[in-house]
Amino acid sequence: MRVAHVITRMIIGGAQENTLYNCLDLIRDFGDDVLLITGPSEGPEGNLLEQAHAQGLPVQTLPNLRRNIHPWTDWKGYHEVKQAIRDFQPDVVHTHSAKAGMLGRRGAMALKVPAVIHTVHGAPFHPYQSDAARRFFIACERYASSQCHQLVSVADAMSDLLVEAKVAPREKFLTVYSGMEVEPFLESGSLREAARAELGIRPDDVVIGKIARLFHLKGHEYVIEAARDVVAQCPQAKFLFVGDGILREKYEENIREAGLTDHFILVGLVPPKEIPKYISAMDVLVHTSLREGLARALPQALLSGKPAVSFDIDGAREVVSTMETGFLIPPGNVPQLKSALVQLCSDAELRDKLGKEGQRRCSQVFPHQVMTRRLREIYAEVLLRNGREIA
C-alpha cells in the first residue's frame, strides 16, 4: 500500500507516538510506502521528528499546517496538504488531530483517495469550553466525519462521546487501542534501583508519579492539593512529576506555599525512551487529567506493574478498574483521591497485586504491532469496499 499519515505537529505526545509507530511498522513489517505529512513541531513539549528521521521515515513538513485556528493560514495549509497528497498518490490517507483531520480529510476526499481514515485520539470539544466554542467544534467534527470512510477511536469512550454529540453514527466507528513498545515497560524493574538513586529517592519512600504536560486540564493542581493530607498520613510519600509546560512556575509556587518542596520532584521534559526509567522509580501512577482519549501513561504504568489511580474520564475505565488494577474516582474529587493514594501508600501487598493484574491485561492489548496489524486490516477492508483490493 501507499499510505500517507497527516498530523498537525509531531511533539512528544500520545497521538504522535501512535502515528510514528504505525508509520514505521507499515514500512518494516509490510513493506508499504509511507509518507508522514506534518506541520512545524514547535513548543516546550519536545519534538519526535528527530526520531522519525533517524529511523528513515519520509517526512514532509508543511509551514502552514498549524494547530491554532487562523483562516488565512488554514486556507494555505489546506492547499499544502492537498498538494502533498496529490504528489504522493496514496491508496490510504490516515489523519490524526483536529486540524490535520479537518484539512487532510477534505483534501483526500477532494482528490478521491480510495481510503480515508481518521483516528480520534481525543475530542476537540469538551465541557470546559464555552457553549459557542463547543458548538463550533462539534459542527466542524460533524462535517469532517462526512469527509472520510472510517473513524477509528483509541478507546470505546471516544466513540461514545462522538456518537452522543451526533458527530457520526455508531457504525462508522471502530476501536483500536493506541500501541506502544511494551518490552521496555515490562522489563523496567531492572532500572528501579539506579533511577531512584539518581532522583535521591530513599528505599522506603513510596513514589506517586504523574506523567503529563504541565498544562491546563491536566490536573496537577488536584495532586498538589491532595498531597498535603497524603504526606500527613504517609510521611514516606514522594511525588514525581514528569513533563514540562507553561504552568511549571505556578505549580512550583503552589508546592512551596504548601510546604511540600521536600516531597516533590519535577524532572521536566524527558525523551519518550526514558519514560520506562521514570516509571520504574514510581510505586503508583496518578492520572488527574480532566479530558484525554486514553492517556498512554495508564497502560505504560500498568505494563510496568504499577497500579494507577485515575479520574474516571474518557477511556481511563477501559484499563483502570477499582481494586483490580488501581482506583477509578470521580473527576475532581480530591477526598477520594487522597483516600486512594493513602491506601496504596500504606499497603505494599495491594500495590503489588493490582500492578501485576494490570500488567497481565495490558501486555496482550498494547503492543504497537497489534495496533498496526489491525489498522492495516481496516485499510484493506475500506479499500475493498471502495473497489480496490490490495494484499
Secondary structure, DSSP 8 states (H G I E B T S, - for coil): -EEEEEES---SSHHHHHHHHHHHHHHHHH--EEEEEE----STT--SHHHHHHTT--EEE-TT--SS--HHHHHHHHHHHHHHHHHH--SEEEEESHHHHHHHHHHHHHTT-SEEEEEESS-S--TTS-HHHHHHHHHHHHHHHTT-SEEEESSHHHHHHHHHTTSS-GGGEEE----B--HHHHTGGGGHHHHHHHHT--TT-EEEEEES-S-TTS-HHHHHHHHHHHHHH-TTEEEEEEB--TTHHHHHHHHHHTT-GGGEEEEE---GGGHHHHHHT-SEEEE--S--SS-THHHHHHHTT--EEEE--GGGGGT--BTTTEEEE-TT-HHHHHHHHHHHHH-HHHHHHHHHHHHHHHHHH-BHHHHHHHHHHHHHHHHHHTT----
